[in-house]
Amino acid sequence: QVQLVESGGRLVQTGGSLRLSCAASGRTFSNYNMGWFRQAPGKEREFVAAISFSGRNTYYAESVNGRFTISRDNAEKTVTLQMNSLKAEDTAVYYCAAKGAGTISTMRMMSRYNYWGQGTQVTVSS
């Protein structure tokens, strides 16, 4: 089992940068694929980015590709989302999630993630 705690969310200006962190506790963190999802007010939760258990493979939503970078440190049991060139539409609660093994297509599927953090609020304002 994995417990996840996000941090780093805050108010930031349009065009600015923000770094979100997700700290995991529990055993065998390196066995889990990790993802970031977000949910804006009045909208469904959506996929943002994911990283394979080894860190070798990363996946991004089209809306953030080129602006966001996901990374992980298995020794420290953390996964990070570096967000650059932030836009107002990036405003949302961001969630860290963990899933076991699966095909590449499942990395973007919210239903395949077994463990979730409580979320951290990111607000982008001009």
Buried (B, 14 or more C-beta within 10 A) or exposed (E): EBEBEBEBBEEBEEEEEBEBBBBBEEEEBEEBBBBBBBBBEEEEBBBBBBBBBEBEEBBBBEBBEEBBBBBBEBEEBBBBBBBBEBBEEBBBBBBBBBBBEEEEEBBBBBEBBEBBBEBBEBBBEE
